């Protein structure tokens, strides 16, 4: 989780958004194991990480 707190850009990704494939790539690099995207989501949920949702823009 500490690695995720450092940000996606530090791990070589463009943009600050964490996606399941990006998290999976970091897990694979650090620990040598790979997971299905749905399993990555379950791991993140257990770590109390929530899905990032875009903020709504107010239209005038």
Predicted model as a PDB file, atoms N, CA, C, CB and O in Angstrom, pLDDT in the B-factor column:
MODEL        1                                                                  
ATOM      1  N   UNK A   1       0.825  -1.185   0.000  1.00 70.00           N  
ATOM      2  CA  UNK A   1       0.000   0.000   0.000  1.00 70.00           C  
ATOM      3  C   UNK A   1       0.871   1.251   0.000  1.00 70.00           C  
ATOM      4  CB  UNK A   1      -0.939  -0.003   1.203  1.00 70.00           C  
ATOM      5  O   UNK A   1       0.491   2.271  -0.576  1.00 70.00           O  
ATOM      6  N   UNK A   2       2.018   1.182   0.633  1.00 84.00           N  
ATOM      7  CA  UNK A   2       2.925   2.319   0.658  1.00 84.00           C  
ATOM      8  C   UNK A   2       3.322   2.707  -0.756  1.00 84.00           C  
ATOM      9  CB  UNK A   2       4.168   2.004   1.494  1.00 84.00           C  
ATOM     10  O   UNK A   2       3.419   3.892  -1.075  1.00 84.00           O  
ATOM     11  N   UNK A   3       3.551   1.721  -1.596  1.00 87.00           N  
ATOM     12  CA  UNK A   3       3.933   1.996  -2.983  1.00 87.00           C  
ATOM     13  C   UNK A   3       2.809   2.704  -3.730  1.00 87.00           C  
ATOM     14  CB  UNK A   3       4.305   0.695  -3.704  1.00 87.00           C  
ATOM     15  O   UNK A   3       3.071   3.584  -4.550  1.00 87.00           O  
ATOM     16  N   UNK A   4       1.576   2.335  -3.459  1.00 88.00           N  
ATOM     17  CA  UNK A   4       0.449   2.988  -4.125  1.00 88.00           C  
ATOM     18  C   UNK A   4       0.304   4.425  -3.655  1.00 88.00           C  
ATOM     19  CB  UNK A   4      -0.848   2.217  -3.868  1.00 88.00           C  
ATOM     20  O   UNK A   4      -0.086   5.293  -4.436  1.00 88.00           O  
ATOM     21  N   UNK A   5       0.611   4.687  -2.401  1.00 88.00           N  
ATOM     22  CA  UNK A   5       0.529   6.046  -1.877  1.00 88.00           C  
ATOM     23  C   UNK A   5       1.554   6.974  -2.520  1.00 88.00           C  
ATOM     24  CB  UNK A   5       0.721   6.033  -0.376  1.00 88.00           C  
ATOM     25  O   UNK A   5       1.377   8.192  -2.517  1.00 88.00           O  
ATOM     26  N   UNK A   6       2.614   6.410  -3.066  1.00 90.00           N  
ATOM     27  CA  UNK A   6       3.633   7.216  -3.734  1.00 90.00           C  
ATOM     28  C   UNK A   6       3.129   7.792  -5.047  1.00 90.00           C  
ATOM     29  CB  UNK A   6       4.876   6.386  -3.982  1.00 90.00           C  
ATOM     30  O   UNK A   6       3.673   8.781  -5.539  1.00 90.00           O  
ATOM     31  N   UNK A   7       2.097   7.187  -5.616  1.00 89.00           N  
ATOM     32  CA  UNK A   7       1.500   7.700  -6.840  1.00 89.00           C  
ATOM     33  C   UNK A   7       1.852   6.876  -8.063  1.00 89.00           C  
ATOM     34  CB  UNK A   7       1.923   9.114  -7.056  1.00 89.00           C  
ATOM     35  O   UNK A   7       2.901   6.234  -8.127  1.00 89.00           O  
ATOM     36  N   UNK A   8       0.951   6.911  -9.030  1.00 89.00           N  
ATOM     37  CA  UNK A   8       1.126   6.134 -10.255  1.00 89.00           C  
ATOM     38  C   UNK A   8       2.266   6.678 -11.112  1.00 89.00           C  
ATOM     39  CB  UNK A   8      -0.168   6.125 -11.059  1.00 89.00           C  
ATOM     40  O   UNK A   8       2.983   5.911 -11.755  1.00 89.00           O  
ATOM     41  N   UNK A   9       2.431   7.986 -11.123  1.00 91.00           N  
ATOM     42  CA  UNK A   9       3.458   8.591 -11.964  1.00 91.00           C  
ATOM     43  C   UNK A   9       4.862   8.191 -11.515  1.00 91.00           C  
ATOM     44  CB  UNK A   9       3.321  10.109 -11.948  1.00 91.00           C  
ATOM     45  O   UNK A   9       5.758   8.058 -12.347  1.00 91.00           O  
ATOM     46  N   UNK A  10       5.062   7.997 -10.222  1.00 91.00           N  
ATOM     47  CA  UNK A  10       6.360   7.561  -9.720  1.00 91.00           C  
ATOM     48  C   UNK A  10       6.727   6.178 -10.248  1.00 91.00           C  
ATOM     49  CB  UNK A  10       6.359   7.555  -8.197  1.00 91.00           C  
ATOM     50  O   UNK A  10       7.905   5.844 -10.376  1.00 91.00           O  
ATOM     51  N   UNK A  11       5.719   5.389 -10.547  1.00 92.00           N  
ATOM     52  CA  UNK A  11       5.936   4.035 -11.060  1.00 92.00           C  
ATOM     53  C   UNK A  11       5.984   3.996 -12.591  1.00 92.00           C  
ATOM     54  CB  UNK A  11       4.837   3.108 -10.556  1.00 92.00           C  
ATOM     55  O   UNK A  11       5.960   2.916 -13.183  1.00 92.00           O  
ATOM     56  N   UNK A  12       6.052   5.161 -13.231  1.00 92.00           N  
ATOM     57  CA  UNK A  12       6.235   5.216 -14.670  1.00 92.00           C  
ATOM     58  C   UNK A  12       4.965   5.329 -15.496  1.00 92.00           C  
ATOM     59  CB  UNK A  12       6.958   4.032 -15.094  1.00 92.00           C  
ATOM     60  O   UNK A  12       5.022   5.251 -16.723  1.00 92.00           O  
ATOM     61  N   UNK A  13       3.830   5.510 -14.853  1.00 92.00           N  
ATOM     62  CA  UNK A  13       2.569   5.650 -15.579  1.00 92.00           C  
ATOM     63  C   UNK A  13       2.284   7.121 -15.835  1.00 92.00           C  
ATOM     64  CB  UNK A  13       1.406   5.001 -14.796  1.00 92.00           C  
ATOM     65  O   UNK A  13       2.627   7.980 -15.022  1.00 92.00           O  
ATOM     66  N   UNK A  14       1.655   7.407 -16.970  1.00 90.00           N  
ATOM     67  CA  UNK A  14       1.271   8.797 -17.238  1.00 90.00           C  
ATOM     68  C   UNK A  14      -0.083   9.050 -16.597  1.00 90.00           C  
ATOM     69  CB  UNK A  14       1.226   9.097 -18.776  1.00 90.00           C  
ATOM     70  O   UNK A  14      -1.023   8.284 -16.807  1.00 90.00           O  
ATOM     71  N   UNK A  15      -0.187  10.101 -15.829  1.00 86.00           N  
ATOM     72  CA  UNK A  15      -1.416  10.401 -15.115  1.00 86.00           C  
ATOM     73  C   UNK A  15      -1.398   9.803 -13.722  1.00 86.00           C  
ATOM     74  CB  UNK A  15      -2.617   9.890 -15.887  1.00 86.00           C  
ATOM     75  O   UNK A  15      -0.679   8.840 -13.456  1.00 86.00           O  
ATOM     76  N   UNK A  16      -2.183  10.373 -12.847  1.00 85.00           N  
ATOM     77  CA  UNK A  16      -2.164   9.992 -11.437  1.00 85.00           C  
ATOM     78  C   UNK A  16      -3.210   8.946 -11.068  1.00 85.00           C  
ATOM     79  CB  UNK A  16      -2.366  11.206 -10.592  1.00 85.00           C  
ATOM     80  O   UNK A  16      -3.311   8.567  -9.901  1.00 85.00           O  
ATOM     81  N   UNK A  17      -3.974   8.481 -12.018  1.00 86.00           N  
ATOM     82  CA  UNK A  17      -5.066   7.542 -11.730  1.00 86.00           C  
ATOM     83  C   UNK A  17      -4.525   6.112 -11.632  1.00 86.00           C  
ATOM     84  CB  UNK A  17      -6.164   7.627 -12.825  1.00 86.00           C  
ATOM     85  O   UNK A  17      -3.783   5.650 -12.498  1.00 86.00           O  
ATOM     86  N   UNK A  18      -4.912   5.438 -10.570  1.00 89.00           N  
ATOM     87  CA  UNK A  18      -4.599   4.021 -10.432  1.00 89.00           C  
ATOM     88  C   UNK A  18      -5.710   3.205 -11.072  1.00 89.00           C  
ATOM     89  CB  UNK A  18      -4.414   3.629  -8.941  1.00 89.00           C  
ATOM     90  O   UNK A  18      -6.884   3.414 -10.766  1.00 89.00           O  
ATOM     91  N   UNK A  19      -5.362   2.293 -11.941  1.00 89.00           N  
ATOM     92  CA  UNK A  19      -6.309   1.348 -12.511  1.00 89.00           C  
ATOM     93  C   UNK A  19      -5.909  -0.049 -12.048  1.00 89.00           C  
ATOM     94  CB  UNK A  19      -6.344   1.444 -14.077  1.00 89.00           C  
ATOM     95  O   UNK A  19      -4.792  -0.253 -11.571  1.00 89.00           O  
ATOM     96  N   UNK A  20      -6.799  -0.987 -12.187  1.00 90.00           N  
ATOM     97  CA  UNK A  20      -6.474  -2.356 -11.778  1.00 90.00           C  
ATOM     98  C   UNK A  20      -5.264  -2.905 -12.531  1.00 90.00           C  
ATOM     99  CB  UNK A  20      -7.676  -3.269 -12.000  1.00 90.00           C  
ATOM    100  O   UNK A  20      -4.388  -3.507 -11.909  1.00 90.00           O  
ATOM    101  N   UNK A  21      -5.186  -2.717 -13.852  1.00 92.00           N  
ATOM    102  CA  UNK A  21      -3.989  -3.207 -14.554  1.00 92.00           C  
ATOM    103  C   UNK A  21      -2.700  -2.542 -14.057  1.00 92.00           C  
ATOM    104  CB  UNK A  21      -4.136  -2.971 -16.054  1.00 92.00           C  
ATOM    105  O   UNK A  21      -1.659  -3.194 -13.981  1.00 92.00           O  
ATOM    106  N   UNK A  22      -2.763  -1.266 -13.723  1.00 92.00           N  
ATOM    107  CA  UNK A  22      -1.574  -0.582 -13.206  1.00 92.00           C  
ATOM    108  C   UNK A  22      -1.173  -1.141 -11.848  1.00 92.00           C  
ATOM    109  CB  UNK A  22      -1.824   0.928 -13.100  1.00 92.00           C  
ATOM    110  O   UNK A  22       0.005  -1.392 -11.596  1.00 92.00           O  
ATOM    111  N   UNK A  23      -2.151  -1.333 -10.980  1.00 92.00           N  
ATOM    112  CA  UNK A  23      -1.864  -1.904  -9.662  1.00 92.00           C  
ATOM    113  C   UNK A  23      -1.289  -3.302  -9.827  1.00 92.00           C  
ATOM    114  CB  UNK A  23      -3.139  -1.941  -8.783  1.00 92.00           C  
ATOM    115  O   UNK A  23      -0.344  -3.673  -9.132  1.00 92.00           O  
ATOM    116  N   UNK A  24      -1.850  -4.069 -10.734  1.00 94.00           N  
ATOM    117  CA  UNK A  24      -1.370  -5.417 -10.991  1.00 94.00           C  
ATOM    118  C   UNK A  24       0.088  -5.387 -11.474  1.00 94.00           C  
ATOM    119  CB  UNK A  24      -2.270  -6.114 -12.030  1.00 94.00           C  
ATOM    120  O   UNK A  24       0.879  -6.245 -11.084  1.00 94.00           O  
ATOM    121  N   UNK A  25       0.445  -4.428 -12.301  1.00 94.00           N  
ATOM    122  CA  UNK A  25       1.809  -4.307 -12.795  1.00 94.00           C  
ATOM    123  C   UNK A  25       2.775  -4.013 -11.655  1.00 94.00           C  
ATOM    124  CB  UNK A  25       1.897  -3.213 -13.858  1.00 94.00           C  
ATOM    125  O   UNK A  25       3.873  -4.567 -11.616  1.00 94.00           O  
ATOM    126  N   UNK A  26       2.378  -3.148 -10.730  1.00 93.00           N  
ATOM    127  CA  UNK A  26       3.224  -2.842  -9.574  1.00 93.00           C  
ATOM    128  C   UNK A  26       3.380  -4.083  -8.693  1.00 93.00           C  
ATOM    129  CB  UNK A  26       2.628  -1.669  -8.753  1.00 93.00           C  
ATOM    130  O   UNK A  26       4.480  -4.376  -8.225  1.00 93.00           O  
ATOM    131  N   UNK A  27       2.293  -4.805  -8.467  1.00 93.00           N  
ATOM    132  CA  UNK A  27       2.354  -6.041  -7.677  1.00 93.00           C  
ATOM    133  C   UNK A  27       3.300  -7.036  -8.345  1.00 93.00           C  
ATOM    134  CB  UNK A  27       0.938  -6.665  -7.513  1.00 93.00           C  
ATOM    135  O   UNK A  27       4.110  -7.677  -7.676  1.00 93.00           O  
ATOM    136  N   UNK A  28       3.194  -7.160  -9.661  1.00 94.00           N  
ATOM    137  CA  UNK A  28       4.038  -8.094 -10.409  1.00 94.00           C  
ATOM    138  C   UNK A  28       5.513  -7.695 -10.305  1.00 94.00           C  
ATOM    139  CB  UNK A  28       3.603  -8.146 -11.889  1.00 94.00           C  
ATOM    140  O   UNK A  28       6.382  -8.549 -10.130  1.00 94.00           O  
ATOM    141  N   UNK A  29       5.788  -6.397 -10.413  1.00 93.00           N  
ATOM    142  CA  UNK A  29       7.169  -5.912 -10.322  1.00 93.00           C  
ATOM    143  C   UNK A  29       7.755  -6.133  -8.935  1.00 93.00           C  
ATOM    144  CB  UNK A  29       7.232  -4.433 -10.677  1.00 93.00           C  
ATOM    145  O   UNK A  29       8.898  -6.572  -8.802  1.00 93.00           O  
ATOM    146  N   UNK A  30       6.976  -5.829  -7.906  1.00 92.00           N  
ATOM    147  CA  UNK A  30       7.484  -5.917  -6.537  1.00 92.00           C  
ATOM    148  C   UNK A  30       7.542  -7.339  -5.991  1.00 92.00           C  
ATOM    149  CB  UNK A  30       6.635  -5.082  -5.636  1.00 92.00           C  
ATOM    150  O   UNK A  30       8.481  -7.700  -5.282  1.00 92.00           O  
ATOM    151  N   UNK A  31       6.528  -8.148  -6.324  1.00 94.00           N  
ATOM    152  CA  UNK A  31       6.400  -9.455  -5.688  1.00 94.00           C  
ATOM    153  C   UNK A  31       6.495 -10.648  -6.640  1.00 94.00           C  
ATOM    154  CB  UNK A  31       5.108  -9.518  -4.973  1.00 94.00           C  
ATOM    155  O   UNK A  31       6.555 -11.796  -6.200  1.00 94.00           O  
ATOM    156  N   UNK A  32       6.509 -10.371  -7.947  1.00 96.00           N  
ATOM    157  CA  UNK A  32       6.645 -11.454  -8.913  1.00 96.00           C  
ATOM    158  C   UNK A  32       5.398 -12.286  -9.130  1.00 96.00           C  
ATOM    159  CB  UNK A  32       7.728 -12.338  -8.491  1.00 96.00           C  
ATOM    160  O   UNK A  32       5.488 -13.392  -9.663  1.00 96.00           O  
ATOM    161  N   UNK A  33       4.242 -11.789  -8.734  1.00 95.00           N  
ATOM    162  CA  UNK A  33       2.983 -12.501  -8.946  1.00 95.00           C  
ATOM    163  C   UNK A  33       2.021 -11.595  -9.709  1.00 95.00           C  
ATOM    164  CB  UNK A  33       2.360 -12.955  -7.590  1.00 95.00           C  
ATOM    165  O   UNK A  33       2.115 -10.370  -9.640  1.00 95.00           O  
ATOM    166  N   UNK A  34       1.101 -12.214 -10.430  1.00 93.00           N  
ATOM    167  CA  UNK A  34       0.127 -11.466 -11.205  1.00 93.00           C  
ATOM    168  C   UNK A  34      -1.273 -11.980 -10.875  1.00 93.00           C  
ATOM    169  CB  UNK A  34       0.418 -11.582 -12.725  1.00 93.00           C  
ATOM    170  O   UNK A  34      -1.470 -13.168 -10.619  1.00 93.00           O  
ATOM    171  N   UNK A  35      -2.229 -11.072 -10.886  1.00 94.00           N  
ATOM    172  CA  UNK A  35      -3.612 -11.419 -10.548  1.00 94.00           C  
ATOM    173  C   UNK A  35      -4.548 -11.023 -11.684  1.00 94.00           C  
ATOM    174  CB  UNK A  35      -4.043 -10.729  -9.233  1.00 94.00           C  
ATOM    175  O   UNK A  35      -4.211 -10.187 -12.523  1.00 94.00           O  
ATOM    176  N   UNK A  36      -5.717 -11.630 -11.697  1.00 92.00           N  
ATOM    177  CA  UNK A  36      -6.790 -11.195 -12.593  1.00 92.00           C  
ATOM    178  C   UNK A  36      -7.284  -9.832 -12.106  1.00 92.00           C  
ATOM    179  CB  UNK A  36      -7.968 -12.247 -12.639  1.00 92.00           C  
ATOM    180  O   UNK A  36      -7.237  -9.554 -10.908  1.00 92.00           O  
ATOM    181  N   UNK A  37      -7.758  -8.978 -13.022  1.00 86.00           N  
ATOM    182  CA  UNK A  37      -8.224  -7.644 -12.610  1.00 86.00           C  
ATOM    183  C   UNK A  37      -9.277  -7.667 -11.499  1.00 86.00           C  
ATOM    184  CB  UNK A  37      -8.789  -6.922 -13.801  1.00 86.00           C  
ATOM    185  O   UNK A  37      -9.257  -6.813 -10.612  1.00 86.00           O  
ATOM    186  N   UNK A  38     -10.189  -8.630 -11.538  1.00 87.00           N  
ATOM    187  CA  UNK A  38     -11.212  -8.685 -10.486  1.00 87.00           C  
ATOM    188  C   UNK A  38     -10.585  -8.980  -9.129  1.00 87.00           C  
ATOM    189  CB  UNK A  38     -12.269  -9.749 -10.817  1.00 87.00           C  
ATOM    190  O   UNK A  38     -11.051  -8.479  -8.105  1.00 87.00           O  
ATOM    191  N   UNK A  39      -9.534  -9.788  -9.117  1.00 93.00           N  
ATOM    192  CA  UNK A  39      -8.859 -10.104  -7.856  1.00 93.00           C  
ATOM    193  C   UNK A  39      -8.102  -8.894  -7.325  1.00 93.00           C  
ATOM    194  CB  UNK A  39      -7.897 -11.284  -8.043  1.00 93.00           C  
ATOM    195  O   UNK A  39      -8.028  -8.686  -6.114  1.00 93.00           O  
ATOM    196  N   UNK A  40      -7.541  -8.093  -8.231  1.00 92.00           N  
ATOM    197  CA  UNK A  40      -6.864  -6.864  -7.809  1.00 92.00           C  
ATOM    198  C   UNK A  40      -7.874  -5.947  -7.122  1.00 92.00           C  
ATOM    199  CB  UNK A  40      -6.200  -6.143  -9.025  1.00 92.00           C  
ATOM    200  O   UNK A  40      -7.562  -5.325  -6.106  1.00 92.00           O  
ATOM    201  N   UNK A  41      -9.079  -5.864  -7.674  1.00 90.00           N  
ATOM    202  CA  UNK A  41     -10.129  -5.061  -7.060  1.00 90.00           C  
ATOM    203  C   UNK A  41     -10.480  -5.541  -5.667  1.00 90.00           C  
ATOM    204  CB  UNK A  41     -11.360  -5.071  -7.922  1.00 90.00           C  
ATOM    205  O   UNK A  41     -10.708  -4.735  -4.766  1.00 90.00           O  
ATOM    206  N   UNK A  42     -10.522  -6.837  -5.490  1.00 91.00           N  
ATOM    207  CA  UNK A  42     -10.834  -7.401  -4.163  1.00 91.00           C  
ATOM    208  C   UNK A  42      -9.719  -7.105  -3.167  1.00 91.00           C  
ATOM    209  CB  UNK A  42     -11.059  -8.924  -4.260  1.00 91.00           C  
ATOM    210  O   UNK A  42      -9.980  -6.801  -2.003  1.00 91.00           O  
ATOM    211  N   UNK A  43      -8.472  -7.197  -3.631  1.00 89.00           N  
ATOM    212  CA  UNK A  43      -7.337  -6.884  -2.759  1.00 89.00           C  
ATOM    213  C   UNK A  43      -7.407  -5.418  -2.323  1.00 89.00           C  
ATOM    214  CB  UNK A  43      -5.989  -7.175  -3.482  1.00 89.00           C  
ATOM    215  O   UNK A  43      -7.221  -5.099  -1.149  1.00 89.00           O  
ATOM    216  N   UNK A  44      -7.676  -4.535  -3.285  1.00 89.00           N  
ATOM    217  CA  UNK A  44      -7.757  -3.107  -2.966  1.00 89.00           C  
ATOM    218  C   UNK A  44      -8.897  -2.814  -1.992  1.00 89.00           C  
ATOM    219  CB  UNK A  44      -7.942  -2.288  -4.246  1.00 89.00           C  
ATOM    220  O   UNK A  44      -8.754  -1.971  -1.106  1.00 89.00           O  
ATOM    221  N   UNK A  45     -10.006  -3.493  -2.149  1.00 89.00           N  
ATOM    222  CA  UNK A  45     -11.134  -3.315  -1.235  1.00 89.00           C  
ATOM    223  C   UNK A  45     -10.744  -3.729   0.187  1.00 89.00           C  
ATOM    224  CB  UNK A  45     -12.355  -4.133  -1.717  1.00 89.00           C  
ATOM    225  O   UNK A  45     -11.087  -3.050   1.156  1.00 89.00           O  
ATOM    226  N   UNK A  46     -10.027  -4.843   0.301  1.00 90.00           N  
ATOM    227  CA  UNK A  46      -9.585  -5.292   1.626  1.00 90.00           C  
ATOM    228  C   UNK A  46      -8.616  -4.312   2.264  1.00 90.00           C  
ATOM    229  CB  UNK A  46      -8.933  -6.662   1.527  1.00 90.00           C  
ATOM    230  O   UNK A  46      -8.515  -4.239   3.489  1.00 90.00           O  
ATOM    231  N   UNK A  47      -7.899  -3.555   1.431  1.00 86.00           N  
ATOM    232  CA  UNK A  47      -6.971  -2.540   1.931  1.00 86.00           C  
ATOM    233  C   UNK A  47      -7.654  -1.197   2.148  1.00 86.00           C  
ATOM    234  CB  UNK A  47      -5.812  -2.373   0.967  1.00 86.00           C  
ATOM    235  O   UNK A  47      -6.998  -0.201   2.454  1.00 86.00           O  
ATOM    236  N   UNK A  48      -8.982  -1.174   1.989  1.00 87.00           N  
ATOM    237  CA  UNK A  48      -9.810   0.030   2.153  1.00 87.00           C  
ATOM    238  C   UNK A  48      -9.541   1.090   1.081  1.00 87.00           C  
ATOM    239  CB  UNK A  48      -9.572   0.633   3.524  1.00 87.00           C  
ATOM    240  O   UNK A  48      -9.737   2.282   1.318  1.00 87.00           O  
ATOM    241  N   UNK A  49      -9.099   0.655  -0.079  1.00 84.00           N  
ATOM    242  CA  UNK A  49      -8.957   1.575  -1.211  1.00 84.00           C  
ATOM    243  C   UNK A  49     -10.273   1.563  -1.965  1.00 84.00           C  
ATOM    244  CB  UNK A  49      -7.753   1.173  -2.151  1.00 84.00           C  
ATOM    245  O   UNK A  49     -10.854   0.502  -2.197  1.00 84.00           O  
ATOM    246  N   UNK A  50     -10.739   2.730  -2.344  1.00 77.00           N  
ATOM    247  CA  UNK A  50     -11.997   2.857  -3.070  1.00 77.00           C  
ATOM    248  C   UNK A  50     -11.750   3.276  -4.505  1.00 77.00           C  
ATOM    249  CB  UNK A  50     -12.915   3.860  -2.382  1.00 77.00           C  
ATOM    250  O   UNK A  50     -10.724   3.875  -4.828  1.00 77.00           O  
ATOM    251  N   UNK A  51     -12.684   2.959  -5.340  1.00 70.00           N  
ATOM    252  CA  UNK A  51     -12.595   3.309  -6.750  1.00 70.00           C  
ATOM    253  C   UNK A  51     -12.557   4.827  -6.913  1.00 70.00           C  
ATOM    254  CB  UNK A  51     -13.780   2.709  -7.533  1.00 70.00           C  
ATOM    255  O   UNK A  51     -13.291   5.552  -6.241  1.00 70.00           O  
ATOM    256  N   UNK A  52     -11.704   5.295  -7.804  1.00 68.00           N  
ATOM    257  CA  UNK A  52     -11.611   6.726  -8.063  1.00 68.00           C  
ATOM    258  C   UNK A  52     -12.687   7.098  -9.074  1.00 68.00           C  
ATOM    259  CB  UNK A  52     -10.190   7.121  -8.580  1.00 68.00           C  
ATOM    260  O   UNK A  52     -12.785   6.509 -10.150  1.00 68.00           O  
ATOM    261  N   UNK A  53     -13.482   8.080  -8.706  1.00 67.00           N  
ATOM    262  CA  UNK A  53     -14.543   8.520  -9.595  1.00 67.00           C  
ATOM    263  C   UNK A  53     -14.256   9.957 -10.052  1.00 67.00           C  
ATOM    264  CB  UNK A  53     -15.929   8.425  -8.891  1.00 67.00           C  
ATOM    265  O   UNK A  53     -13.845  10.794  -9.249  1.00 67.00           O  
ATOM    266  N   UNK A  54     -14.468  10.235 -11.323  1.00 65.00           N  
ATOM    267  CA  UNK A  54     -14.254  11.608 -11.789  1.00 65.00           C  
ATOM    268  C   UNK A  54     -15.236  12.555 -11.126  1.00 65.00           C  
ATOM    269  CB  UNK A  54     -14.388  11.693 -13.316  1.00 65.00           C  
ATOM    270  O   UNK A  54     -16.386  12.196 -10.875  1.00 65.00           O  
ATOM    271  N   UNK A  55     -14.777  13.764 -10.844  1.00 70.00           N  
ATOM    272  CA  UNK A  55     -15.660  14.752 -10.249  1.00 70.00           C  
ATOM    273  C   UNK A  55     -16.562  15.322 -11.339  1.00 70.00           C  
ATOM    274  CB  UNK A  55     -14.847  15.878  -9.547  1.00 70.00           C  
ATOM    275  O   UNK A  55     -16.146  15.518 -12.481  1.00 70.00           O  
ATOM    276  N   UNK A  56     -17.796  15.579 -10.954  1.00 72.00           N  
ATOM    277  CA  UNK A  56     -18.733  16.178 -11.899  1.00 72.00           C  
ATOM    278  C   UNK A  56     -18.435  17.651 -12.074  1.00 72.00           C  
ATOM    279  CB  UNK A  56     -20.175  15.982 -11.432  1.00 72.00           C  
ATOM    280  O   UNK A  56     -18.128  18.351 -11.109  1.00 72.00           O  
ATOM    281  N   UNK A  57     -18.526  18.118 -13.302  1.00 74.00           N  
ATOM    282  CA  UNK A  57     -18.326  19.516 -13.570  1.00 74.00           C  
ATOM    283  C   UNK A  57     -19.695  20.184 -13.648  1.00 74.00           C  
ATOM    284  CB  UNK A  57     -17.513  19.725 -14.872  1.00 74.00           C  
ATOM    285  O   UNK A  57     -20.633  19.648 -14.239  1.00 74.00           O  
ATOM    286  N   UNK A  58     -19.789  21.344 -13.052  1.00 74.00           N  
ATOM    287  CA  UNK A  58     -21.043  22.093 -13.073  1.00 74.00           C  
ATOM    288  C   UNK A  58     -21.192  22.772 -14.430  1.00 74.00           C  
ATOM    289  CB  UNK A  58     -21.091  23.141 -11.920  1.00 74.00           C  
ATOM    290  O   UNK A  58     -20.312  23.516 -14.865  1.00 74.00           O  
ATOM    291  N   UNK A  59     -22.301  22.509 -15.084  1.00 72.00           N  
ATOM    292  CA  UNK A  59     -22.540  23.167 -16.373  1.00 72.00           C  
ATOM    293  C   UNK A  59     -23.442  24.379 -16.145  1.00 72.00           C  
ATOM    294  CB  UNK A  59     -23.187  22.177 -17.406  1.00 72.00           C  
ATOM    295  O   UNK A  59     -24.425  24.324 -15.406  1.00 72.00           O  
ATOM    296  N   UNK A  60     -23.077  25.452 -16.794  1.00 70.00           N  
ATOM    297  CA  UNK A  60     -23.862  26.684 -16.632  1.00 70.00           C  
ATOM    298  C   UNK A  60     -24.404  27.151 -17.958  1.00 70.00           C  
ATOM    299  CB  UNK A  60     -23.018  27.789 -16.000  1.00 70.00           C  
ATOM    300  O   UNK A  60     -25.089  28.172 -18.020  1.00 70.00           O  
TER     301      UNK A  60                                                      
ENDMDL                                                                          
END                                                                             
